[in-house]
Amino acid sequence: ASKRIAVIVSGYASRYRYDYPFQPVLSDKGDTRVLLYAISSLPIGDGSSELPLISSEGMDGEYCSARKIHGVAHIVRQSNVETYNHITHHLSRYHDDYALDSKEMYVKHATSRAKLI
């Protein structure tokens, strides 16, 4: 049987790399990467040779935990809903669209916009 080791890297993608207003609704897109290496024949000698990479897989969400259960790797990740750019920003009292509105007009305009979101 081939011996392998999985290396999980999180923080792989920048959370702020997306251009507003095109940020995805779920944050941490492509944030986790799993690299699978063969370790059947570990380097002998000075250890300067690289392990052979078997596969590499990108996953959405931030890494939380991992377990091997009955020979199967289970990787737990989480994503957050990006509410600011998709909801809050458009309804903020400080949004440019409401700059000249009275309190009553702001409530009316923001309520109308909220129904469209």
N, C-alpha and C positions, 0 to 999 in steps of 0.2 A: 504494500500500500504506500502511496505517495504521501509524504509528510508535507504539510502546508501550514503557513501562518498567515492570519489575516491582520492587516494593519488598518485601523480606522482613523481617518483624519477628518476633523471637523473644523469649521471656520475656513473652509476651502474657497468659498465664494464670498465676495464682499457684500455686506448687507446694503450698502449704499451705492452700489454700482449702477443701479437702474436709473434711467432718466425720468424725472417727473414729467408728465403724469403717467408714464408707462410702467410703473412699478407693479409687480405681480400682487394679487390680492393676498396670497400666502407668502410670508417672508421666508428667508433662508432657502431660496431656490438654488439647488445644486450645492448646498453647503457641506454635505458629507460625502466623502469618497472612501471606498473600501478597496484596498490593494491586497491581492492574494499572491504570496510568494511561495516558491518551492524551497523546502529546507531539508530535503532528503539527503543532499550532499552539501552540508555546510562547508564554507571555505576552510581549507586547511592551511596552516602556515601563518603568514602575517595578517590574514583576515581582510585583505584589501580588495578581494574580488566581490562583485555584487551578487546578491541573490537573484535568481531568475524570476521575473515577474510573470505570473500565470494569467492574471486578469485584473482589470481595474473597472470599477463601477461607480458612477456618480449617483447620489440619491438626494432628494429634497429633504429639508428639515435639518435641525441642529441635533447632533448626536447627544443622547442621554445615557444610554446603557447598552450592554450587550451580554448575552449568555449563550453558551452552547448546551443544548438540551437534546439528548439522544442523538448526538452527532449532527445536529442542525443548528446553525448559527441564527440567533434572533437578535436583530439590531433595532433598538428603540430610538426613534427620532421624533422631534416635535417641530411644528411650524406654528407661527402666530398669524392671526389675521391682521393685515395691514389696514387699520381703520383710518389713520390720519389722512392719507392722500386720497382714499376712496370715499370717505364719509365726512369726517370731522372738518377737514379743510374747507369743504364746500359749504358747511353750515356755520362756520365760525363768524361771530359778530365782527371780527377784524378783517374779514375777507373784503377785498376791494369792491366787490359787487354791492356790498351793503354800507359802504363808507358814508354815504350821504343820507341813509335811511334813518327815520325816526325809530324809536323802539317798536312802535306798532307796525310800521312798514317792514322793519327787519323781520319780525315774527311772521308776518304774512309771506314775505318773499322766501325766507328760509323754510317755512312749512311747505310751500309749493315745490321748492327744489327737493326737499326731503322725500316727497312723494314720487319723484322721478328717479331717485337713486336706488 
